[in-house]
Amino acid sequence: MRKVAIVSGKGGIGKTTLAINLGYLLHNEFNFNTTVIDCNLT
């Protein structure tokens, strides 16, 4: 199992978009089982 984190202190830079697209790509192109969790710490 591998974990990938997309982190930034600044909002509005596309972290959610990147996470969703990366999860989609890993699942549909490379047949990896993926789970995407998106949260804000504020």
N, CA, C and O atoms as CSV, one atom per row, in Angstrom:
chain,resi,resn,atom,element,x,y,z
A,1,MET,N,N,0.839,-1.164,0.000
A,1,MET,CA,C,0.000,0.000,0.000
A,1,MET,C,C,0.891,1.237,0.000
A,1,MET,O,O,1.887,1.310,0.720
A,2,ARG,N,N,0.509,2.200,-0.821
A,2,ARG,CA,C,1.210,3.482,-0.882
A,2,ARG,C,C,0.231,4.591,-0.576
A,2,ARG,O,O,-0.964,4.484,-0.853
A,3,LYS,N,N,0.746,5.644,-0.008
A,3,LYS,CA,C,-0.076,6.807,0.305
A,3,LYS,C,C,0.513,8.019,-0.391
A,3,LYS,O,O,1.728,8.212,-0.411
A,4,VAL,N,N,-0.359,8.828,-0.959
A,4,VAL,CA,C,0.057,10.058,-1.630
A,4,VAL,C,C,-0.682,11.207,-0.954
A,4,VAL,O,O,-1.900,11.152,-0.784
A,5,ALA,N,N,0.051,12.240,-0.572
A,5,ALA,CA,C,-0.572,13.411,0.048
A,5,ALA,C,C,-0.320,14.635,-0.821
A,5,ALA,O,O,0.791,14.854,-1.304
A,6,ILE,N,N,-1.355,15.417,-1.010
A,6,ILE,CA,C,-1.258,16.683,-1.742
A,6,ILE,C,C,-1.572,17.769,-0.722
A,6,ILE,O,O,-2.708,17.896,-0.266
A,7,VAL,N,N,-0.550,18.554,-0.369
A,7,VAL,CA,C,-0.678,19.474,0.753
A,7,VAL,C,C,-0.219,20.864,0.357
A,7,VAL,O,O,0.765,21.023,-0.366
A,8,SER,N,N,-0.936,21.865,0.834
A,8,SER,CA,C,-0.521,23.253,0.683
A,8,SER,C,C,-1.227,24.078,1.743
A,8,SER,O,O,-2.375,23.795,2.086
A,9,GLY,N,N,-0.569,25.073,2.255
A,9,GLY,CA,C,-1.167,25.952,3.245
A,9,GLY,C,C,-2.082,26.992,2.639
A,9,GLY,O,O,-2.896,27.594,3.339
A,10,LYS,N,N,-1.955,27.206,1.356
A,10,LYS,CA,C,-2.751,28.222,0.672
A,10,LYS,C,C,-3.963,27.562,0.024
A,10,LYS,O,O,-3.856,26.476,-0.547
A,11,GLY,N,N,-5.089,28.205,0.113
A,11,GLY,CA,C,-6.302,27.680,-0.512
A,11,GLY,C,C,-6.441,28.141,-1.949
A,11,GLY,O,O,-5.817,29.117,-2.364
A,12,GLY,N,N,-7.268,27.428,-2.706
A,12,GLY,CA,C,-7.593,27.848,-4.059
A,12,GLY,C,C,-6.543,27.569,-5.107
A,12,GLY,O,O,-6.509,28.237,-6.141
A,13,ILE,N,N,-5.676,26.584,-4.858
A,13,ILE,CA,C,-4.635,26.292,-5.851
A,13,ILE,C,C,-4.891,25.009,-6.633
A,13,ILE,O,O,-4.084,24.632,-7.483
A,14,GLY,N,N,-6.013,24.329,-6.353
A,14,GLY,CA,C,-6.384,23.157,-7.144
A,14,GLY,C,C,-6.042,21.821,-6.529
A,14,GLY,O,O,-5.900,20.836,-7.254
A,15,LYS,N,N,-5.906,21.751,-5.215
A,15,LYS,CA,C,-5.576,20.480,-4.563
A,15,LYS,C,C,-6.672,19.443,-4.783
A,15,LYS,O,O,-6.375,18.284,-5.073
A,16,THR,N,N,-7.921,19.842,-4.650
A,16,THR,CA,C,-9.032,18.908,-4.833
A,16,THR,C,C,-9.081,18.409,-6.269
A,16,THR,O,O,-9.247,17.211,-6.502
A,17,THR,N,N,-8.940,19.296,-7.218
A,17,THR,CA,C,-8.953,18.914,-8.630
A,17,THR,C,C,-7.817,17.946,-8.935
A,17,THR,O,O,-8.021,16.950,-9.630
A,18,LEU,N,N,-6.634,18.226,-8.428
A,18,LEU,CA,C,-5.492,17.341,-8.636
A,18,LEU,C,C,-5.730,15.981,-7.997
A,18,LEU,O,O,-5.435,14.955,-8.611
A,19,ALA,N,N,-6.255,15.952,-6.781
A,19,ALA,CA,C,-6.496,14.686,-6.090
A,19,ALA,C,C,-7.507,13.825,-6.834
A,19,ALA,O,O,-7.294,12.625,-7.005
A,20,ILE,N,N,-8.607,14.432,-7.279
A,20,ILE,CA,C,-9.638,13.687,-8.010
A,20,ILE,C,C,-9.088,13.146,-9.327
A,20,ILE,O,O,-9.303,11.980,-9.659
A,21,ASN,N,N,-8.387,13.980,-10.068
A,21,ASN,CA,C,-7.834,13.540,-11.355
A,21,ASN,C,C,-6.765,12.475,-11.179
A,21,ASN,O,O,-6.678,11.553,-11.990
A,22,LEU,N,N,-5.956,12.582,-10.145
A,22,LEU,CA,C,-4.930,11.565,-9.889
A,22,LEU,C,C,-5.572,10.234,-9.512
A,22,LEU,O,O,-5.148,9.182,-9.991
A,23,GLY,N,N,-6.596,10.275,-8.652
A,23,GLY,CA,C,-7.303,9.050,-8.291
A,23,GLY,C,C,-7.954,8.391,-9.492
A,23,GLY,O,O,-7.902,7.171,-9.649
A,24,TYR,N,N,-8.569,9.205,-10.339
A,24,TYR,CA,C,-9.190,8.688,-11.561
A,24,TYR,C,C,-8.151,8.038,-12.477
A,24,TYR,O,O,-8.363,6.937,-12.984
A,25,LEU,N,N,-7.052,8.712,-12.677
A,25,LEU,CA,C,-5.997,8.191,-13.547
A,25,LEU,C,C,-5.414,6.891,-13.010
A,25,LEU,O,O,-5.231,5.935,-13.764
A,26,LEU,N,N,-5.122,6.849,-11.720
A,26,LEU,CA,C,-4.546,5.632,-11.134
A,26,LEU,C,C,-5.500,4.452,-11.238
A,26,LEU,O,O,-5.070,3.318,-11.445
A,27,HIS,N,N,-6.795,4.717,-11.094
A,27,HIS,CA,C,-7.760,3.622,-11.164
A,27,HIS,C,C,-8.029,3.180,-12.597
A,27,HIS,O,O,-7.966,1.988,-12.899
A,28,ASN,N,N,-8.323,4.117,-13.473
A,28,ASN,CA,C,-8.759,3.758,-14.827
A,28,ASN,C,C,-7.629,3.431,-15.784
A,28,ASN,O,O,-7.819,2.622,-16.692
A,29,GLU,N,N,-6.486,4.018,-15.619
A,29,GLU,CA,C,-5.381,3.757,-16.549
A,29,GLU,C,C,-4.424,2.672,-16.054
A,29,GLU,O,O,-3.851,1.936,-16.858
A,30,PHE,N,N,-4.250,2.571,-14.727
A,30,PHE,CA,C,-3.266,1.644,-14.175
A,30,PHE,C,C,-3.886,0.537,-13.328
A,30,PHE,O,O,-3.162,-0.291,-12.774
A,31,ASN,N,N,-5.221,0.509,-13.217
A,31,ASN,CA,C,-5.955,-0.516,-12.464
A,31,ASN,C,C,-5.538,-0.627,-11.002
A,31,ASN,O,O,-5.532,-1.729,-10.451
A,32,PHE,N,N,-5.190,0.482,-10.362
A,32,PHE,CA,C,-4.910,0.500,-8.932
A,32,PHE,C,C,-6.219,0.729,-8.187
A,32,PHE,O,O,-7.066,1.502,-8.635
A,33,ASN,N,N,-6.383,0.061,-7.058
A,33,ASN,CA,C,-7.507,0.368,-6.181
A,33,ASN,C,C,-7.191,1.690,-5.500
A,33,ASN,O,O,-6.120,1.842,-4.911
A,34,THR,N,N,-8.096,2.637,-5.571
A,34,THR,CA,C,-7.822,3.958,-5.024
A,34,THR,C,C,-8.949,4.412,-4.102
A,34,THR,O,O,-10.110,4.044,-4.279
A,35,THR,N,N,-8.578,5.208,-3.132
A,35,THR,CA,C,-9.515,5.902,-2.260
A,35,THR,C,C,-9.042,7.337,-2.165
A,35,THR,O,O,-7.876,7.587,-1.860
A,36,VAL,N,N,-9.925,8.279,-2.420
A,36,VAL,CA,C,-9.575,9.698,-2.341
A,36,VAL,C,C,-10.288,10.291,-1.138
A,36,VAL,O,O,-11.509,10.184,-1.015
A,37,ILE,N,N,-9.524,10.916,-0.253
A,37,ILE,CA,C,-10.073,11.596,0.917
A,37,ILE,C,C,-9.669,13.049,0.810
A,37,ILE,O,O,-8.485,13.363,0.693
A,38,ASP,N,N,-10.646,13.934,0.848
A,38,ASP,CA,C,-10.387,15.375,0.736
A,38,ASP,C,C,-10.916,16.055,1.988
A,38,ASP,O,O,-12.072,15.855,2.361
A,39,CYS,N,N,-10.087,16.850,2.635
A,39,CYS,CA,C,-10.546,17.555,3.829
A,39,CYS,C,C,-9.776,18.871,3.970
A,39,CYS,O,O,-8.684,19.044,3.429
A,40,ASN,N,N,-10.381,19.776,4.708
A,40,ASN,CA,C,-9.740,21.047,5.042
A,40,ASN,C,C,-9.499,21.077,6.545
A,40,ASN,O,O,-10.369,20.693,7.325
A,41,LEU,N,N,-8.337,21.527,6.942
A,41,LEU,CA,C,-8.005,21.562,8.363
A,41,LEU,C,C,-8.537,22.800,9.056
A,41,LEU,O,O,-8.532,22.865,10.285
A,42,THR,N,N,-8.997,23.785,8.294
A,42,THR,CA,C,-9.503,25.004,8.915
A,42,THR,C,C,-10.950,24.895,9.295
A,42,THR,O,O,-11.521,25.846,9.830
